[in-house]
Amino acid sequence: MIIAEIAGLASLGACLGAAIAAIGAGIGIGKIGGAAMEAIARQPESSGDIRSNMIVIAALIEGVALFAVIVCVLALFI
């Protein structure tokens, strides 16, 4: 009986962890996009460099979020 309750809480914690990771990634990428658009509006001649840096940073954030979600899924099934 106690093991079933612990398993239920573990699955709840894994789901909450995955949700927080996804929300955090969305907020981070949104801030990057907004800052990049402001920077391009201020200096249009450097839009290529800003855009490429934005894509690299967004990919790094997505990678970290993916790792967090995978860890939560592993915690759910193990």
N, CA, C and O atoms as a Tripos MOL2 file, in Angstrom:
@<TRIPOS>MOLECULE
protein
  312   311    78     0     0
PROTEIN
NO_CHARGES

@<TRIPOS>ATOM
      1 N           0.8180   -1.1840    0.0000 N.3       1 MET1
      2 CA          0.0000    0.0000    0.0000 C.3       1 MET1
      3 C           0.8710    1.2600    0.0000 C.2       1 MET1
      4 O           0.5920    2.2060   -0.7370 O.2       1 MET1
      5 N           1.8970    1.2730    0.8040 N.am      2 ILE2
      6 CA          2.7790    2.4370    0.8570 C.3       2 ILE2
      7 C           3.5520    2.5740   -0.4490 C.2       2 ILE2
      8 O           3.8030    3.6900   -0.9040 O.2       2 ILE2
      9 N           3.9330    1.4510   -1.0570 N.am      3 ILE3
     10 CA          4.6750    1.4930   -2.3200 C.3       3 ILE3
     11 C           3.8090    2.0890   -3.4250 C.2       3 ILE3
     12 O           4.3170    2.8300   -4.2670 O.2       3 ILE3
     13 N           2.5240    1.7840   -3.4400 N.am      4 ALA4
     14 CA          1.6170    2.3430   -4.4410 C.3       4 ALA4
     15 C           1.4920    3.8560   -4.2770 C.2       4 ALA4
     16 O           1.4360    4.5870   -5.2660 O.2       4 ALA4
     17 N           1.4490    4.3200   -3.0410 N.am      5 GLU5
     18 CA          1.3710    5.7670   -2.8120 C.3       5 GLU5
     19 C           2.6450    6.4590   -3.2500 C.2       5 GLU5
     20 O           2.5970    7.5470   -3.8240 O.2       5 GLU5
     21 N           3.7800    5.8400   -2.9860 N.am      6 ILE6
     22 CA          5.0590    6.4180   -3.3970 C.3       6 ILE6
     23 C           5.1640    6.4460   -4.9150 C.2       6 ILE6
     24 O           5.6640    7.4190   -5.4790 O.2       6 ILE6
     25 N           4.7030    5.3990   -5.5830 N.am      7 ALA7
     26 CA          4.7310    5.3550   -7.0440 C.3       7 ALA7
     27 C           3.8410    6.4470   -7.6320 C.2       7 ALA7
     28 O           4.1880    7.0590   -8.6420 O.2       7 ALA7
     29 N           2.7020    6.6870   -7.0030 N.am      8 GLY8
     30 CA          1.8150    7.7510   -7.4730 C.3       8 GLY8
     31 C           2.4490    9.1220   -7.3300 C.2       8 GLY8
     32 O           2.3470    9.9550   -8.2310 O.2       8 GLY8
     33 N           3.0940    9.3570   -6.2150 N.am      9 LEU9
     34 CA          3.7750   10.6370   -6.0190 C.3       9 LEU9
     35 C           4.9760   10.7850   -6.9490 C.2       9 LEU9
     36 O           5.2760   11.8880   -7.4070 O.2       9 LEU9
     37 N           5.6600    9.6830   -7.2260 N.am     10 ALA10
     38 CA          6.7980    9.7330   -8.1390 C.3      10 ALA10
     39 C           6.3410   10.0980   -9.5460 C.2      10 ALA10
     40 O           6.9950   10.8870  -10.2280 O.2      10 ALA10
     41 N           5.2330    9.5320   -9.9770 N.am     11 SER11
     42 CA          4.7340    9.8690  -11.3120 C.3      11 SER11
     43 C           4.2520   11.3140  -11.3700 C.2      11 SER11
     44 O           4.4290   11.9920  -12.3820 O.2      11 SER11
     45 N           3.6510   11.7760  -10.2990 N.am     12 LEU12
     46 CA          3.2320   13.1760  -10.2480 C.3      12 LEU12
     47 C           4.4430   14.1020  -10.2990 C.2      12 LEU12
     48 O           4.4270   15.1090  -11.0060 O.2      12 LEU12
     49 N           5.4860   13.7660   -9.5560 N.am     13 GLY13
     50 CA          6.7000   14.5760   -9.5690 C.3      13 GLY13
     51 C           7.3800   14.5810  -10.9240 C.2      13 GLY13
     52 O           7.8900   15.6140  -11.3570 O.2      13 GLY13
     53 N           7.3950   13.4300  -11.6050 N.am     14 ALA14
     54 CA          7.9990   13.3620  -12.9320 C.3      14 ALA14
     55 C           7.2190   14.2090  -13.9310 C.2      14 ALA14
     56 O           7.8130   14.8910  -14.7660 O.2      14 ALA14
     57 N           5.9040   14.1690  -13.8490 N.am     15 CYS15
     58 CA          5.0870   14.9770  -14.7550 C.3      15 CYS15
     59 C           5.2670   16.4710  -14.4890 C.2      15 CYS15
     60 O           5.3540   17.2680  -15.4240 O.2      15 CYS15
     61 N           5.3220   16.8400  -13.2250 N.am     16 LEU16
     62 CA          5.5460   18.2550  -12.8930 C.3      16 LEU16
     63 C           6.9320   18.7200  -13.3330 C.2      16 LEU16
     64 O           7.0950   19.8470  -13.8000 O.2      16 LEU16
     65 N           7.9350   17.8440  -13.1820 N.am     17 GLY17
     66 CA          9.2810   18.2010  -13.6210 C.3      17 GLY17
     67 C           9.3510   18.4160  -15.1150 C.2      17 GLY17
     68 O           9.9940   19.3610  -15.5740 O.2      17 GLY17
     69 N           8.6980   17.5530  -15.8880 N.am     18 ALA18
     70 CA          8.6800   17.7130  -17.3450 C.3      18 ALA18
     71 C           7.9460   18.9910  -17.7420 C.2      18 ALA18
     72 O           8.3640   19.6860  -18.6670 O.2      18 ALA18
     73 N           6.8630   19.2970  -17.0510 N.am     19 ALA19
     74 CA          6.1100   20.5130  -17.3580 C.3      19 ALA19
     75 C           6.9250   21.7630  -17.0510 C.2      19 ALA19
     76 O           6.9170   22.7160  -17.8290 O.2      19 ALA19
     77 N           7.6170   21.7640  -15.9400 N.am     20 ILE20
     78 CA          8.4460   22.9250  -15.5810 C.3      20 ILE20
     79 C           9.5840   23.1030  -16.5730 C.2      20 ILE20
     80 O           9.9220   24.2300  -16.9350 O.2      20 ILE20
     81 N          10.1800   21.9920  -17.0200 N.am     21 ALA21
     82 CA         11.2580   22.0800  -18.0120 C.3      21 ALA21
     83 C          10.7480   22.6530  -19.3330 C.2      21 ALA21
     84 O          11.4220   23.4780  -19.9500 O.2      21 ALA21
     85 N           9.5760   22.2260  -19.7680 N.am     22 ALA22
     86 CA          9.0130   22.7300  -21.0240 C.3      22 ALA22
     87 C           8.6290   24.2030  -20.9150 C.2      22 ALA22
     88 O           8.8530   24.9810  -21.8430 O.2      22 ALA22
     89 N           8.0540   24.5760  -19.7850 N.am     23 ILE23
     90 CA          7.6780   25.9770  -19.5940 C.3      23 ILE23
     91 C           8.9160   26.8680  -19.5290 C.2      23 ILE23
     92 O           8.9400   27.9530  -20.1110 O.2      23 ILE23
     93 N           9.9360   26.4050  -18.8200 N.am     24 GLY24
     94 CA         11.1730   27.1790  -18.7310 C.3      24 GLY24
     95 C          11.8420   27.3620  -20.0800 C.2      24 GLY24
     96 O          12.3550   28.4390  -20.3830 O.2      24 GLY24
     97 N          11.8360   26.3180  -20.8890 N.am     25 ALA25
     98 CA         12.4190   26.4300  -22.2260 C.3      25 ALA25
     99 C          11.6260   27.4120  -23.0870 C.2      25 ALA25
    100 O          12.2050   28.1980  -23.8370 O.2      25 ALA25
    101 N          10.3110   27.3620  -22.9760 N.am     26 GLY26
    102 CA          9.4870   28.2890  -23.7430 C.3      26 GLY26
    103 C           9.7230   29.7400  -23.3480 C.2      26 GLY26
    104 O           9.7970   30.6220  -24.2030 O.2      26 GLY26
    105 N           9.8380   29.9780  -22.0650 N.am     27 ILE27
    106 CA         10.1040   31.3370  -21.5860 C.3      27 ILE27
    107 C          11.4870   31.8030  -22.0480 C.2      27 ILE27
    108 O          11.6500   32.9390  -22.4930 O.2      27 ILE27
    109 N          12.4740   30.9190  -21.9380 N.am     28 GLY28
    110 CA         13.8290   31.2890  -22.3570 C.3      28 GLY28
    111 C          13.9260   31.6050  -23.8300 C.2      28 GLY28
    112 O          14.5580   32.5910  -24.2100 O.2      28 GLY28
    113 N          13.3120   30.7890  -24.6690 N.am     29 ILE29
    114 CA         13.3650   31.0320  -26.1060 C.3      29 ILE29
    115 C          12.5750   32.2860  -26.4660 C.2      29 ILE29
    116 O          12.9580   33.0210  -27.3750 O.2      29 ILE29
    117 N          11.4840   32.5300  -25.7640 N.am     30 GLY30
    118 CA         10.7310   33.7590  -26.0030 C.3      30 GLY30
    119 C          11.5350   35.0060  -25.6760 C.2      30 GLY30
    120 O          11.4950   35.9910  -26.4130 O.2      30 GLY30
    121 N          12.2680   34.9580  -24.5660 N.am     31 LYS31
    122 CA         13.1150   36.1020  -24.2090 C.3      31 LYS31
    123 C          14.2360   36.3030  -25.2220 C.2      31 LYS31
    124 O          14.5750   37.4350  -25.5670 O.2      31 LYS31
    125 N          14.8120   35.1930  -25.6980 N.am     32 ILE32
    126 CA         15.8720   35.2980  -26.6990 C.3      32 ILE32
    127 C          15.3350   35.9100  -27.9820 C.2      32 ILE32
    128 O          15.9660   36.7900  -28.5700 O.2      32 ILE32
    129 N          14.1590   35.4400  -28.4180 N.am     33 GLY33
    130 CA         13.5690   35.9700  -29.6500 C.3      33 GLY33
    131 C          13.2510   37.4530  -29.5310 C.2      33 GLY33
    132 O          13.5110   38.2230  -30.4550 O.2      33 GLY33
    133 N          12.6910   37.8510  -28.4000 N.am     34 GLY34
    134 CA         12.3740   39.2690  -28.2040 C.3      34 GLY34
    135 C          13.6100   40.1490  -28.1850 C.2      34 GLY34
    136 O          13.6340   41.2260  -28.7800 O.2      34 GLY34
    137 N          14.6370   39.6720  -27.4880 N.am     35 ALA35
    138 CA         15.8750   40.4560  -27.4280 C.3      35 ALA35
    139 C          16.5520   40.5230  -28.7930 C.2      35 ALA35
    140 O          17.1350   41.5450  -29.1560 O.2      35 ALA35
    141 N          16.4730   39.4310  -29.5440 N.am     36 ALA36
    142 CA         17.0820   39.4340  -30.8780 C.3      36 ALA36
    143 C          16.3440   40.3960  -31.8090 C.2      36 ALA36
    144 O          16.9750   41.0950  -32.6030 O.2      36 ALA36
    145 N          15.0150   40.4360  -31.7180 N.am     37 MET37
    146 CA         14.2670   41.3590  -32.5710 C.3      37 MET37
    147 C          14.5710   42.8180  -32.2180 C.2      37 MET37
    148 O          14.6600   43.6670  -33.1050 O.2      37 MET37
    149 N          14.7280   43.1030  -30.9350 N.am     38 GLU38
    150 CA         15.1070   44.4600  -30.5410 C.3      38 GLU38
    151 C          16.5020   44.8090  -31.0520 C.2      38 GLU38
    152 O          16.7360   45.9250  -31.5170 O.2      38 GLU38
    153 N          17.4260   43.8530  -30.9640 N.am     39 ALA39
    154 CA         18.7840   44.1150  -31.4280 C.3      39 ALA39
    155 C          18.8220   44.3170  -32.9360 C.2      39 ALA39
    156 O          19.5540   45.1750  -33.4300 O.2      39 ALA39
    157 N          18.0370   43.5320  -33.6720 N.am     40 ILE40
    158 CA         17.9990   43.6960  -35.1280 C.3      40 ILE40
    159 C          17.3530   45.0260  -35.4930 C.2      40 ILE40
    160 O          17.7590   45.6630  -36.4660 O.2      40 ILE40
    161 N          16.3520   45.4540  -34.7260 N.am     41 ALA41
    162 CA         15.7210   46.7480  -34.9940 C.3      41 ALA41
    163 C          16.6930   47.9010  -34.7500 C.2      41 ALA41
    164 O          16.6300   48.9250  -35.4310 O.2      41 ALA41
    165 N          17.5860   47.7340  -33.7830 N.am     42 ARG42
    166 CA         18.5470   48.8030  -33.4890 C.3      42 ARG42
    167 C          19.7140   48.8230  -34.4730 C.2      42 ARG42
    168 O          20.1970   49.8900  -34.8500 O.2      42 ARG42
    169 N          20.1640   47.6380  -34.8870 N.am     43 GLN43
    170 CA         21.2910   47.5420  -35.8160 C.3      43 GLN43
    171 C          20.9530   46.5480  -36.9290 C.2      43 GLN43
    172 O          21.3380   45.3810  -36.8540 O.2      43 GLN43
    173 N          20.2490   46.9960  -37.9440 N.am     44 PRO44
    174 CA         19.8280   46.0770  -39.0050 C.3      44 PRO44
    175 C          20.9960   45.4960  -39.8110 C.2      44 PRO44
    176 O          20.8600   44.4290  -40.4100 O.2      44 PRO44
    177 N          22.1210   46.1750  -39.8310 N.am     45 GLU45
    178 CA         23.2640   45.6880  -40.6120 C.3      45 GLU45
    179 C          23.9000   44.4390  -40.0160 C.2      45 GLU45
    180 O          24.6070   43.7170  -40.7190 O.2      45 GLU45
    181 N          23.6680   44.1740  -38.7530 N.am     46 SER46
    182 CA         24.2370   42.9800  -38.1260 C.3      46 SER46
    183 C          23.1770   41.9160  -37.8540 C.2      46 SER46
    184 O          23.3150   41.1180  -36.9260 O.2      46 SER46
    185 N          22.1290   41.9060  -38.6560 N.am     47 SER47
    186 CA         21.0350   40.9720  -38.4160 C.3      47 SER47
    187 C          21.4500   39.5200  -38.6400 C.2      47 SER47
    188 O          20.9270   38.6290  -37.9710 O.2      47 SER47
    189 N          22.3730   39.2590  -39.5590 N.am     48 GLY48
    190 CA         22.8290   37.8920  -39.8080 C.3      48 GLY48
    191 C          23.5410   37.2980  -38.6100 C.2      48 GLY48
    192 O          23.2910   36.1530  -38.2320 O.2      48 GLY48
    193 N          24.4300   38.0810  -38.0130 N.am     49 ASP49
    194 CA         25.1520   37.5960  -36.8270 C.3      49 ASP49
    195 C          24.2090   37.3920  -35.6430 C.2      49 ASP49
    196 O          24.3140   36.4000  -34.9220 O.2      49 ASP49
    197 N          23.3080   38.3170  -35.4500 N.am     50 ILE50
    198 CA         22.3690   38.2100  -34.3370 C.3      50 ILE50
    199 C          21.4760   36.9880  -34.5170 C.2      50 ILE50
    200 O          21.2270   36.2420  -33.5690 O.2      50 ILE50
    201 N          20.9970   36.7920  -35.7460 N.am     51 ARG51
    202 CA         20.1060   35.6520  -35.9980 C.3      51 ARG51
    203 C          20.8250   34.3250  -35.7910 C.2      51 ARG51
    204 O          20.2580   33.3960  -35.2150 O.2      51 ARG51
    205 N          22.0600   34.2290  -36.2540 N.am     52 SER52
    206 CA         22.7840   32.9590  -36.0800 C.3      52 SER52
    207 C          23.0820   32.6920  -34.6090 C.2      52 SER52
    208 O          22.9780   31.5500  -34.1620 O.2      52 SER52
    209 N          23.4460   33.7130  -33.8550 N.am     53 ASN53
    210 CA         23.6630   33.5350  -32.4140 C.3      53 ASN53
    211 C          22.3640   33.1530  -31.7030 C.2      53 ASN53
    212 O          22.3730   32.3430  -30.7770 O.2      53 ASN53
    213 N          21.2580   33.7330  -32.1370 N.am     54 MET54
    214 CA         19.9740   33.4100  -31.5320 C.3      54 MET54
    215 C          19.6140   31.9410  -31.7720 C.2      54 MET54
    216 O          19.1090   31.2690  -30.8730 O.2      54 MET54
    217 N          19.8700   31.4570  -32.9630 N.am     55 ILE55
    218 CA         19.5480   30.0600  -33.2790 C.3      55 ILE55
    219 C          20.4110   29.1100  -32.4690 C.2      55 ILE55
    220 O          19.9210   28.0870  -31.9880 O.2      55 ILE55
    221 N          21.6850   29.4310  -32.3090 N.am     56 VAL56
    222 CA         22.5740   28.5670  -31.5200 C.3      56 VAL56
    223 C          22.1330   28.5240  -30.0600 C.2      56 VAL56
    224 O          22.0790   27.4480  -29.4640 O.2      56 VAL56
    225 N          21.8220   29.6650  -29.4880 N.am     57 ILE57
    226 CA         21.4120   29.7070  -28.0910 C.3      57 ILE57
    227 C          20.0650   29.0080  -27.8920 C.2      57 ILE57
    228 O          19.8680   28.3110  -26.8970 O.2      57 ILE57
    229 N          19.1390   29.1950  -28.8380 N.am     58 ALA58
    230 CA         17.8480   28.5120  -28.7410 C.3      58 ALA58
    231 C          18.0240   26.9990  -28.8240 C.2      58 ALA58
    232 O          17.3260   26.2570  -28.1330 O.2      58 ALA58
    233 N          18.9480   26.5350  -29.6600 N.am     59 ALA59
    234 CA         19.2090   25.0980  -29.7600 C.3      59 ALA59
    235 C          19.7940   24.5570  -28.4580 C.2      59 ALA59
    236 O          19.4570   23.4500  -28.0390 O.2      59 ALA59
    237 N          20.6620   25.3280  -27.8200 N.am     60 LEU60
    238 CA         21.2160   24.8920  -26.5380 C.3      60 LEU60
    239 C          20.1280   24.8020  -25.4660 C.2      60 LEU60
    240 O          20.1190   23.8680  -24.6650 O.2      60 LEU60
    241 N          19.2290   25.7560  -25.4530 N.am     61 ILE61
    242 CA         18.1330   25.7220  -24.4830 C.3      61 ILE61
    243 C          17.2250   24.5230  -24.7470 C.2      61 ILE61
    244 O          16.8020   23.8410  -23.8130 O.2      61 ILE61
    245 N          16.9310   24.2700  -26.0160 N.am     62 GLU62
    246 CA         16.0940   23.1120  -26.3490 C.3      62 GLU62
    247 C          16.7830   21.8090  -25.9430 C.2      62 GLU62
    248 O          16.1210   20.8690  -25.5030 O.2      62 GLU62
    249 N          18.1080   21.7500  -26.0870 N.am     63 GLY63
    250 CA         18.8400   20.5520  -25.6830 C.3      63 GLY63
    251 C          18.7420   20.3120  -24.1890 C.2      63 GLY63
    252 O          18.5290   19.1800  -23.7540 O.2      63 GLY63
    253 N          18.8920   21.3480  -23.4100 N.am     64 VAL64
    254 CA         18.7890   21.2180  -21.9560 C.3      64 VAL64
    255 C          17.3680   20.8180  -21.5570 C.2      64 VAL64
    256 O          17.1820   19.9870  -20.6680 O.2      64 VAL64
    257 N          16.3760   21.4040  -22.2080 N.am     65 ALA65
    258 CA         14.9840   21.0490  -21.9030 C.3      65 ALA65
    259 C          14.7020   19.5990  -22.2830 C.2      65 ALA65
    260 O          13.9870   18.9010  -21.5650 O.2      65 ALA65
    261 N          15.2510   19.1430  -23.3970 N.am     66 LEU66
    262 CA         15.0560   17.7580  -23.8050 C.3      66 LEU66
    263 C          15.6750   16.8060  -22.7940 C.2      66 LEU66
    264 O          15.0680   15.7930  -22.4440 O.2      66 LEU66
    265 N          16.8860   17.1220  -22.3180 N.am     67 PHE67
    266 CA         17.5090   16.2910  -21.2900 C.3      67 PHE67
    267 C          16.6550   16.2540  -20.0270 C.2      67 PHE67
    268 O          16.5020   15.1980  -19.4130 O.2      67 PHE67
    269 N          16.1020   17.3910  -19.6380 N.am     68 ALA68
    270 CA         15.2660   17.4370  -18.4340 C.3      68 ALA68
    271 C          14.0140   16.5830  -18.6030 C.2      68 ALA68
    272 O          13.6250   15.8630  -17.6840 O.2      68 ALA68
    273 N          13.3880   16.6590  -19.7640 N.am     69 VAL69
    274 CA         12.1840   15.8670  -20.0050 C.3      69 VAL69
    275 C          12.5330   14.3750  -20.0350 C.2      69 VAL69
    276 O          11.7760   13.5580  -19.5120 O.2      69 VAL69
    277 N          13.6630   14.0140  -20.6390 N.am     70 ILE70
    278 CA         14.0690   12.6070  -20.6820 C.3      70 ILE70
    279 C          14.3420   12.0910  -19.2750 C.2      70 ILE70
    280 O          13.9660   10.9630  -18.9560 O.2      70 ILE70
    281 N          14.9850   12.8830  -18.4300 N.am     71 VAL71
    282 CA         15.2370   12.4680  -17.0510 C.3      71 VAL71
    283 C          13.9160   12.2670  -16.3160 C.2      71 VAL71
    284 O          13.7810   11.3210  -15.5400 O.2      71 VAL71
    285 N          12.9460   13.1400  -16.5510 N.am     72 CYS72
    286 CA         11.6430   12.9840  -15.8990 C.3      72 CYS72
    287 C          10.9230   11.7260  -16.4040 C.2      72 CYS72
    288 O          10.2780   11.0280  -15.6220 O.2      72 CYS72
    289 N          11.0310   11.4390  -17.6930 N.am     73 VAL73
    290 CA         10.3900   10.2320  -18.2230 C.3      73 VAL73
    291 C          11.0730    8.9860  -17.6660 C.2      73 VAL73
    292 O          10.4050    8.0080  -17.3310 O.2      73 VAL73
    293 N          12.3960    9.0210  -17.5660 N.am     74 LEU74
    294 CA         13.1000    7.8830  -16.9730 C.3      74 LEU74
    295 C          12.7110    7.7010  -15.5070 C.2      74 LEU74
    296 O          12.5650    6.5720  -15.0380 O.2      74 LEU74
    297 N          12.5460    8.7930  -14.7940 N.am     75 ALA75
    298 CA         12.1210    8.6980  -13.3940 C.3      75 ALA75
    299 C          10.7060    8.1390  -13.2990 C.2      75 ALA75
    300 O          10.3490    7.4930  -12.3140 O.2      75 ALA75
    301 N           9.9170    8.3900  -14.3150 N.am     76 LEU76
    302 CA          8.5420    7.8970  -14.3260 C.3      76 LEU76
    303 C           8.4960    6.3800  -14.5080 C.2      76 LEU76
    304 O           7.6730    5.7040  -13.8910 O.2      76 LEU76
    305 N           9.3800    5.8470  -15.3550 N.am     77 PHE77
    306 CA          9.3190    4.4230  -15.6870 C.3      77 PHE77
    307 C          10.3060    3.5440  -14.9160 C.2      77 PHE77
    308 O          10.2240    2.3170  -14.9780 O.2      77 PHE77
    309 N          11.2120    4.1510  -14.2100 N.am     78 ILE78
    310 CA         12.1950    3.3380  -13.4710 C.3      78 ILE78
    311 C          11.8890    3.3740  -11.9860 C.2      78 ILE78
    312 O          12.5990    2.7540  -11.1950 O.2      78 ILE78
@<TRIPOS>BOND
     1     1     2 1
     2     2     3 1
     3     3     4 2
     4     3     5 am
     5     5     6 1
     6     6     7 1
     7     7     8 2
     8     7     9 am
     9     9    10 1
    10    10    11 1
    11    11    12 2
    12    11    13 am
    13    13    14 1
    14    14    15 1
    15    15    16 2
    16    15    17 am
    17    17    18 1
    18    18    19 1
    19    19    20 2
    20    19    21 am
    21    21    22 1
    22    22    23 1
    23    23    24 2
    24    23    25 am
    25    25    26 1
    26    26    27 1
    27    27    28 2
    28    27    29 am
    29    29    30 1
    30    30    31 1
    31    31    32 2
    32    31    33 am
    33    33    34 1
    34    34    35 1
    35    35    36 2
    36    35    37 am
    37    37    38 1
    38    38    39 1
    39    39    40 2
    40    39    41 am
    41    41    42 1
    42    42    43 1
    43    43    44 2
    44    43    45 am
    45    45    46 1
    46    46    47 1
    47    47    48 2
    48    47    49 am
    49    49    50 1
    50    50    51 1
    51    51    52 2
    52    51    53 am
    53    53    54 1
    54    54    55 1
    55    55    56 2
    56    55    57 am
    57    57    58 1
    58    58    59 1
    59    59    60 2
    60    59    61 am
    61    61    62 1
    62    62    63 1
    63    63    64 2
    64    63    65 am
    65    65    66 1
    66    66    67 1
    67    67    68 2
    68    67    69 am
    69    69    70 1
    70    70    71 1
    71    71    72 2
    72    71    73 am
    73    73    74 1
    74    74    75 1
    75    75    76 2
    76    75    77 am
    77    77    78 1
    78    78    79 1
    79    79    80 2
    80    79    81 am
    81    81    82 1
    82    82    83 1
    83    83    84 2
    84    83    85 am
    85    85    86 1
    86    86    87 1
    87    87    88 2
    88    87    89 am
    89    89    90 1
    90    90    91 1
    91    91    92 2
    92    91    93 am
    93    93    94 1
    94    94    95 1
    95    95    96 2
    96    95    97 am
    97    97    98 1
    98    98    99 1
    99    99   100 2
   100    99   101 am
   101   101   102 1
   102   102   103 1
   103   103   104 2
   104   103   105 am
   105   105   106 1
   106   106   107 1
   107   107   108 2
   108   107   109 am
   109   109   110 1
   110   110   111 1
   111   111   112 2
   112   111   113 am
   113   113   114 1
   114   114   115 1
   115   115   116 2
   116   115   117 am
   117   117   118 1
   118   118   119 1
   119   119   120 2
   120   119   121 am
   121   121   122 1
   122   122   123 1
   123   123   124 2
   124   123   125 am
   125   125   126 1
   126   126   127 1
   127   127   128 2
   128   127   129 am
   129   129   130 1
   130   130   131 1
   131   131   132 2
   132   131   133 am
   133   133   134 1
   134   134   135 1
   135   135   136 2
   136   135   137 am
   137   137   138 1
   138   138   139 1
   139   139   140 2
   140   139   141 am
   141   141   142 1
   142   142   143 1
   143   143   144 2
   144   143   145 am
   145   145   146 1
   146   146   147 1
   147   147   148 2
   148   147   149 am
   149   149   150 1
   150   150   151 1
   151   151   152 2
   152   151   153 am
   153   153   154 1
   154   154   155 1
   155   155   156 2
   156   155   157 am
   157   157   158 1
   158   158   159 1
   159   159   160 2
   160   159   161 am
   161   161   162 1
   162   162   163 1
   163   163   164 2
   164   163   165 am
   165   165   166 1
   166   166   167 1
   167   167   168 2
   168   167   169 am
   169   169   170 1
   170   170   171 1
   171   171   172 2
   172   171   173 am
   173   173   174 1
   174   174   175 1
   175   175   176 2
   176   175   177 am
   177   177   178 1
   178   178   179 1
   179   179   180 2
   180   179   181 am
   181   181   182 1
   182   182   183 1
   183   183   184 2
   184   183   185 am
   185   185   186 1
   186   186   187 1
   187   187   188 2
   188   187   189 am
   189   189   190 1
   190   190   191 1
   191   191   192 2
   192   191   193 am
   193   193   194 1
   194   194   195 1
   195   195   196 2
   196   195   197 am
   197   197   198 1
   198   198   199 1
   199   199   200 2
   200   199   201 am
   201   201   202 1
   202   202   203 1
   203   203   204 2
   204   203   205 am
   205   205   206 1
   206   206   207 1
   207   207   208 2
   208   207   209 am
   209   209   210 1
   210   210   211 1
   211   211   212 2
   212   211   213 am
   213   213   214 1
   214   214   215 1
   215   215   216 2
   216   215   217 am
   217   217   218 1
   218   218   219 1
   219   219   220 2
   220   219   221 am
   221   221   222 1
   222   222   223 1
   223   223   224 2
   224   223   225 am
   225   225   226 1
   226   226   227 1
   227   227   228 2
   228   227   229 am
   229   229   230 1
   230   230   231 1
   231   231   232 2
   232   231   233 am
   233   233   234 1
   234   234   235 1
   235   235   236 2
   236   235   237 am
   237   237   238 1
   238   238   239 1
   239   239   240 2
   240   239   241 am
   241   241   242 1
   242   242   243 1
   243   243   244 2
   244   243   245 am
   245   245   246 1
   246   246   247 1
   247   247   248 2
   248   247   249 am
   249   249   250 1
   250   250   251 1
   251   251   252 2
   252   251   253 am
   253   253   254 1
   254   254   255 1
   255   255   256 2
   256   255   257 am
   257   257   258 1
   258   258   259 1
   259   259   260 2
   260   259   261 am
   261   261   262 1
   262   262   263 1
   263   263   264 2
   264   263   265 am
   265   265   266 1
   266   266   267 1
   267   267   268 2
   268   267   269 am
   269   269   270 1
   270   270   271 1
   271   271   272 2
   272   271   273 am
   273   273   274 1
   274   274   275 1
   275   275   276 2
   276   275   277 am
   277   277   278 1
   278   278   279 1
   279   279   280 2
   280   279   281 am
   281   281   282 1
   282   282   283 1
   283   283   284 2
   284   283   285 am
   285   285   286 1
   286   286   287 1
   287   287   288 2
   288   287   289 am
   289   289   290 1
   290   290   291 1
   291   291   292 2
   292   291   293 am
   293   293   294 1
   294   294   295 1
   295   295   296 2
   296   295   297 am
   297   297   298 1
   298   298   299 1
   299   299   300 2
   300   299   301 am
   301   301   302 1
   302   302   303 1
   303   303   304 2
   304   303   305 am
   305   305   306 1
   306   306   307 1
   307   307   308 2
   308   307   309 am
   309   309   310 1
   310   310   311 1
   311   311   312 2
@<TRIPOS>SUBSTRUCTURE
     1 MET1         2 RESIDUE 1 A MET
     2 ILE2         6 RESIDUE 1 A ILE
     3 ILE3        10 RESIDUE 1 A ILE
     4 ALA4        14 RESIDUE 1 A ALA
     5 GLU5        18 RESIDUE 1 A GLU
     6 ILE6        22 RESIDUE 1 A ILE
     7 ALA7        26 RESIDUE 1 A ALA
     8 GLY8        30 RESIDUE 1 A GLY
     9 LEU9        34 RESIDUE 1 A LEU
    10 ALA10       38 RESIDUE 1 A ALA
    11 SER11       42 RESIDUE 1 A SER
    12 LEU12       46 RESIDUE 1 A LEU
    13 GLY13       50 RESIDUE 1 A GLY
    14 ALA14       54 RESIDUE 1 A ALA
    15 CYS15       58 RESIDUE 1 A CYS
    16 LEU16       62 RESIDUE 1 A LEU
    17 GLY17       66 RESIDUE 1 A GLY
    18 ALA18       70 RESIDUE 1 A ALA
    19 ALA19       74 RESIDUE 1 A ALA
    20 ILE20       78 RESIDUE 1 A ILE
    21 ALA21       82 RESIDUE 1 A ALA
    22 ALA22       86 RESIDUE 1 A ALA
    23 ILE23       90 RESIDUE 1 A ILE
    24 GLY24       94 RESIDUE 1 A GLY
    25 ALA25       98 RESIDUE 1 A ALA
    26 GLY26      102 RESIDUE 1 A GLY
    27 ILE27      106 RESIDUE 1 A ILE
    28 GLY28      110 RESIDUE 1 A GLY
    29 ILE29      114 RESIDUE 1 A ILE
    30 GLY30      118 RESIDUE 1 A GLY
    31 LYS31      122 RESIDUE 1 A LYS
    32 ILE32      126 RESIDUE 1 A ILE
    33 GLY33      130 RESIDUE 1 A GLY
    34 GLY34      134 RESIDUE 1 A GLY
    35 ALA35      138 RESIDUE 1 A ALA
    36 ALA36      142 RESIDUE 1 A ALA
    37 MET37      146 RESIDUE 1 A MET
    38 GLU38      150 RESIDUE 1 A GLU
    39 ALA39      154 RESIDUE 1 A ALA
    40 ILE40      158 RESIDUE 1 A ILE
    41 ALA41      162 RESIDUE 1 A ALA
    42 ARG42      166 RESIDUE 1 A ARG
    43 GLN43      170 RESIDUE 1 A GLN
    44 PRO44      174 RESIDUE 1 A PRO
    45 GLU45      178 RESIDUE 1 A GLU
    46 SER46      182 RESIDUE 1 A SER
    47 SER47      186 RESIDUE 1 A SER
    48 GLY48      190 RESIDUE 1 A GLY
    49 ASP49      194 RESIDUE 1 A ASP
    50 ILE50      198 RESIDUE 1 A ILE
    51 ARG51      202 RESIDUE 1 A ARG
    52 SER52      206 RESIDUE 1 A SER
    53 ASN53      210 RESIDUE 1 A ASN
    54 MET54      214 RESIDUE 1 A MET
    55 ILE55      218 RESIDUE 1 A ILE
    56 VAL56      222 RESIDUE 1 A VAL
    57 ILE57      226 RESIDUE 1 A ILE
    58 ALA58      230 RESIDUE 1 A ALA
    59 ALA59      234 RESIDUE 1 A ALA
    60 LEU60      238 RESIDUE 1 A LEU
    61 ILE61      242 RESIDUE 1 A ILE
    62 GLU62      246 RESIDUE 1 A GLU
    63 GLY63      250 RESIDUE 1 A GLY
    64 VAL64      254 RESIDUE 1 A VAL
    65 ALA65      258 RESIDUE 1 A ALA
    66 LEU66      262 RESIDUE 1 A LEU
    67 PHE67      266 RESIDUE 1 A PHE
    68 ALA68      270 RESIDUE 1 A ALA
    69 VAL69      274 RESIDUE 1 A VAL
    70 ILE70      278 RESIDUE 1 A ILE
    71 VAL71      282 RESIDUE 1 A VAL
    72 CYS72      286 RESIDUE 1 A CYS
    73 VAL73      290 RESIDUE 1 A VAL
    74 LEU74      294 RESIDUE 1 A LEU
    75 ALA75      298 RESIDUE 1 A ALA
    76 LEU76      302 RESIDUE 1 A LEU
    77 PHE77      306 RESIDUE 1 A PHE
    78 ILE78      310 RESIDUE 1 A ILE
